[in-house]
Amino acid sequence: MPSKTSAVVKNHTEKVQTLEVENLKLAAAYQGLEKSEAADIKASLEELEWRIQEGEHYAYRERHFNAS
């Protein structure tokens, strides 16, 4: 049985994801973007976020495991 805390976190995560989608729709409409253009921008941002996270992991590994 999931804990109350995990249920709250899941609920908040779902709310944040819903708000992110709504925010993207509003921003796209404000900028006059088509759905496909907004989707391309979102995909690019997700890839950038992934690359940043990978860079942070790489830097951590370099500092902690490859130190002389």
Sequence and secondary structure as in RCSB ss.txt:
>XXXX:A:sequence
MPSKTSAVVKNHTEKVQTLEVENLKLAAAYQGLEKSEAADIKASLEELEWRIQEGEHYAYRERHFNAS
>XXXX:A:secstr
   HHHHHHHHHHHHHHHHHHHHHHHHHHHHT  HHHHHHHHHHHHHHHHHHHHHHHHHHHHHHHS  
